[in-house]
Amino acid sequence: MQKNNGIRSFISTAAITRGLRVKLSGSEVVVTGLTEEGIGVTVEGASAGSPVAVELDNQTVECVAGEALAIGAAVYPAALGKVADTVSGVRIGIAITAADADGDFIEVLIKPLGA
């Protein structure tokens, strides 16, 4: 797995223009609402179902999952230095890739405290 620091490509669920904040919806991105947490800002426009470049809010890191995790799940510390979506302490970030089982490597978008 290659971690992505900066710009990453996602599929857009609807037509989108550049400069909009987006969030994950499954493995695709959608425009954020007023109170929703985003992952970054679109760099260019795209039609529905097409790839769109997103400048991420922060860097991504590769982590070991302690359980199956869905794309878009909030990620927290887990036993043995792994990560999980079970709330335990301070949130680390958002899963950018999925884990099928304990021990899988996933990409996590690191989010600052309070973000």
N, C-alpha and C positions, 0 to 999 in steps of 0.2 A: 504494500500500500504506500502510495506517495502522499505525504501530507501537503496540504495546500496553504500557503501563507500569502494572503492577498486576494487574488481573484480566482473564483471557482465557477464552473459551468453547472447549471441546473436546467431542468425542463420547466417551462412556464405553463401553468394550467390555463391561462387566458392571455389575450393580447396585453402587452405591457410596454410602457415607455421607459426611457432611461431616467435615472435619478429618483426612482421610487424605492421605499423601504419594503423589504419582503421578509416572509417567514416560511418555514418548511410546512408543507401539507403532504404528509407521506414523503415520497422521494422527490416531489416537485415543489416549486415556489409559487406563492400567491402574495398579493399586496397586503401589508399589515393594516389592521384597524387601529383606531385611536388608542386603545389600551393594550395592544398585543406586542409581545416581544419579537423583534426581528432578528435576522442573522446578518443583514447587510443591505447594500443599495445596488440597484441595477446599473450596469455600466453602459448598456445599450438597450434598444427596444427589441422586442421579439413578438412573433405571432403565437397564438395558442398552440401548445404541443411542441414548440421549438426550443432549442437551447437558448439560454440567456446567461450572460456573464454577470456575476454578482461580486462586488467588492465586499469582502467579509469584514465584520466589525472588529475582529481580532484574529489572531493566528489559530491554526488548528494543530492538534497534537494527536499522536497515536497512543491509545490506551488499551489495556486488556480488560475486557468485559467480565464481570462476575456472574452474569446471567444473560439470557436473551434480551436484547434491547431493540426498540423500534427507532427508525430515523425520526428525529425531532424530539426524542425523549430528553427531559432534563436529566442530567447526570450528576451523581453524588459519589463521595468516597464509599468504598466497600472493603470487605476484609481482604487481607493479603495484598494491599496496594492496588486492587482492581477498582473498577467503577460499576455502578448500577443505577437503576432509576428509582430505587427505594430511598426515600428521604432520610438522610443520615448525616447531619452536619451541614456544612456550607455547600451550596450548589457549585459545581465545577464549570459546567457549561451545557452544551446541547449536542446530542449525537447527530453527526452528519452522515454517518453510515450505520447500518444495522449490524447487530450480532445475533447469530442463530443460537449460540450456546455459551456457557461459561468457558473462558479461555480464548474466545475470538478476539482479534484485534479490530478496533473501530477507530474512526476519526472523530474527534471531539472538538467543537468550536469553543474555545475558552472564553468565558464571559466574566467581566469584572464583577466584584462584589457589589450587590445592590442593583445590578443591571438587569 
